[in-house]
Amino acid sequence: MKCVICKQGETRPGKTTVTLQRNGVTLVIRNVPAEVCENCGEAYVDESTAHELLYRAEDTARAGVMVDVREYVGTTGK
């Protein structure tokens, strides 16, 4: 797909790091599968991956964790 940010590059399958922050909680998830622009590096995750990332962020916040760095290992099935 054409990158909506730079409008020049095409995206290719790759991996990215996603950082989520809310209410004093910071969650960094590395090696997230994404479509990455070959020109500017902007990354796009699909809907199911985004859902999984948000679920993990909520789970982290409920556990009382302030900062966490994790490796993406696929879905938890929730």
N, C-alpha and C positions, 0 to 999 in steps of 0.2 A: 504494500500500500504506500501511497505518497505520504510523506511526513507532513502533518498539519502545522508543525512549528516552523521549520525552515522552508517548507514548500519546494525543496530541491531534491532531497534524497529519497530513496526507497528504503523500506524497512526490510530487515532480514531476521530470521530466528537467531536469538542470542540469549544472554543473561544480563541481569541488572541487579543493583542493590536498591532496596526500597527502605526509606526511613519514614516512620510514622510517629507523629508527636501529638499528644493531647493531654491536657490537664496534668502536666508535669511528668508524663510517662513518655519515654522514647524507646521505640522498638526499631532495630535495624535488622533487616532480613537480607542475606546475601544469596547470590546465585539464583535469583527468581527468573523463571523462564519468561521471555518477553520478545516482542518484535522491536528491534533496535534500528534507528535510522543510521544508514551508512555515512551520511553527511554530517549531522550534528550530534548524534549519539542519544537523541531523545528516545525513551523506552516506553512501550505500550504493553500493558498486561491485559490478558483477556478477562472476561467477566468472572469466570469461575476462580481464576487465580486471585483477582481483586477481592472476591468474597472470602476466600481462604485467608488472605492477608488481614482483612478486617476482623475476622473471627479470632485469629491469633492475637491481634492487638487487644481486643476485648478481654480475651482470656488472660493475657499478661497483666492488664490493668486490674482485673478482679483478684489476681494473685498478690497484688501490692508491690509489684516490681516497678522500680523507677526507670532503670536503663537495662536493656537486654539486647544482645547481638546473637542472632540465630542464623543457621544455614537452612535454606528452603529445601524441604525433603518431600514435597508432594502434599496431597490433601489428607486431612484427618478424618474425612468422611462425614463431616457435620455440615 
